[in-house]
Amino acid sequence: MPTMVGEVVGAAQAPPGDGPGFVAWVRPWLGAMARLAGRLAAGVDRDDVVQEALARAWVKRGQYDASRGTPAAWLLAITADQARKAVRRTRPGLVALRDVEDDGRVQELDARMDVEDAVAGLPARQRLAVDCYYFADLSIAETAAVMGCSEGTVKSTLSDARTRLRVRLEVSESVEAVR
């Protein structure tokens, strides 16, 4: 049975020191790590970011502290850090292109791109909160652990982000209606 991102699966203790045990410990969160890497490091191979994050987690596995958060929050914080590093290493202006198979998907793609553009226009802290909470399916507590702040700060940041997104998306919709 699949697990939810924040659900602890007998993994409240530190990650195992052996390779197979570590793999089993991180496996439930690989999908969330890949989604977050894809969101935070557009234009960079998300699998490379996840691999870097897993290598870093392996090296730092002795530093995991279950009292400070779930394995998911710890792994996703490392993933977010590696994604930021990957973006800094890429050339400015590098854009990921998406394939459009047929005209039926063009409108859906346009709508997604509007949302992507609106999210990309958020300040970095708000973008990280939105990516963690909405796209990586983290809880408020896990998002706070990834961001290194309190739960109240996450709630406030998400509220501010939703307000900005609402304004940006309403403006783009009204511009489209005029055309």
Buried (B, 14 or more C-beta within 10 A) or exposed (E): EEEEBBEEBEBEEBBBEEEEEBBBBBEBBBBBBBBBBBBBBBEBEBEEBBBBBBEBBBEEBEEBEEEEBBBBBBBBBBBBBBBBBBBEEEEEEEEEEEEEEEEEEEEEBEEEEBEBEBBEEBEEBBBBBBBBBBBBBBBBBBBBBBBEBEBEBBBEBBEBBEEBBEEBBEEBEEEEEEE
